[in-house]
């Protein structure tokens, strides 16, 4: 395929290099010497601007950005704001659980093309994209590519852990990139083995074998389904860090933004009462009896009960239980008392949709994984419109890749199992551009699954995964019921 580039459509924009912080300019200079690497600085330190400034310095003519579907329009807006040019985005329409996108010649006539990860799962698009000699490819939120196993479309499934279609597509595209960058503030969430897939895409000859990498940097245990990674080999981590130093730019927020106001935390204990308390107590007792009778904790049916327990503690109405929620009542009181903008975070999109209806008289916006097409405008409205006071955001969809520094208060009605995802959400407010202290309010029911989860999360262990968190929280719950 032979393509020619039309002159980019440009609008008035400040020179991106003039707005960079000194540390960002240093990072760009270093990245010029790293043709394939990781832009892995803390969230809120401006990784997107560094990537765009790098492309500009390189004079790259063909740049592919791959990002989550909720971030496509954010990238498009950032390119226009920082570089003053339009980026191409394939048009798509919903078709059941999949998407059908149009990828036409016109999308290759400007230098930036933005696609989402779903397109990497589809052979027809990957076959087109691999024909392009990309000057630069950037994988945003690249930890999504941590699966070490790739499966091409049509390839027969094998026993064991499922393989990833999008990792297959990413590897195909990576081989066609002159320069390749993984953009992520969390190169691995749990153990170092999650790094291998990223490193293999960057330098397949240096990192050819997953299990060789695991045996070097992790501890494993034997299971009936094969070896399982259970922790990092701390003695080998200095060697791994030395290797990463040659291919990764990483800055900690406290290092480069020492004047950034602090995050402050306030935990508000709430007391369940009435029908909510009765419904919760009954379900917790049933859950404990189920586990003590020998039920497998990680069986789908058992995990579903654990989720329902969390939902009753949050808002019984979202699972059709008729009971007034103490959390929802407290949240409404807080929103009435707080002046200024507030972000309300929850893991459950169903709860945010419930609040969306409840707050119909309040000027607010909502961001969940269910509404990617409205996410960008919701974020812009909340950031720029002084009359929009409240943003309802899921910890997943609202916790990555967006600036919410117009707010200084975030209320977590509930949290996720691992610290990293909750911190990602907090750092939507605590980032470059924030002018005041960020207050994180957490609503907690003592002696419930709420408190069990928060007790685990306060450990803030680096190598801490969802499985470990669930086990510890449930163990704490069982200790509350020694006689059940």
Buried (B, 14 or more C-beta within 10 A) or exposed (E): EEEEEEEBEEEEBEEBBEEBBEBBEBBBEBBEEBBBBBBBBBBBBBBBBBBBBBBBBBEBBBBBBBBBBBBBBBBBBBBBBBBBBBBBBBEBEEEEEEBEBEBEEEBBBBBBBBBBBBBBBBBEBBEBBBEBEBBBBBBBBBBBBBBBBBBEEEEEEEEEEEBBBBBBBBBBBBEBBBBBBBBBBBBBBBBBBBBBBBBBBBBEEEBEEBBEBBBBBBBBEEEEEEEEBBBBBEEBEEEBEEBBEEBBBBBEBEEBBEEBEEBEEEBEEBEBEEEBBEBBBEBBEEBBEBBEEEEEBEEEEBEEBBBBBBBBBBBBBBBEBEBBBBBBEBBBEBBEEBEEBBBBBBBBBBBBBBBBEBBEEBEBBBBBBBBBEBBBEBBBBBBEEEEBBBBBBBBBBBBBBBBBBBBBBBBBBBBBBBBBBBBBBBBBBBBBEBEEEBBBBBBBBEBBBBBBBBEBBEEEBEBBBEBBBBEBBBEBBBEEBEEE
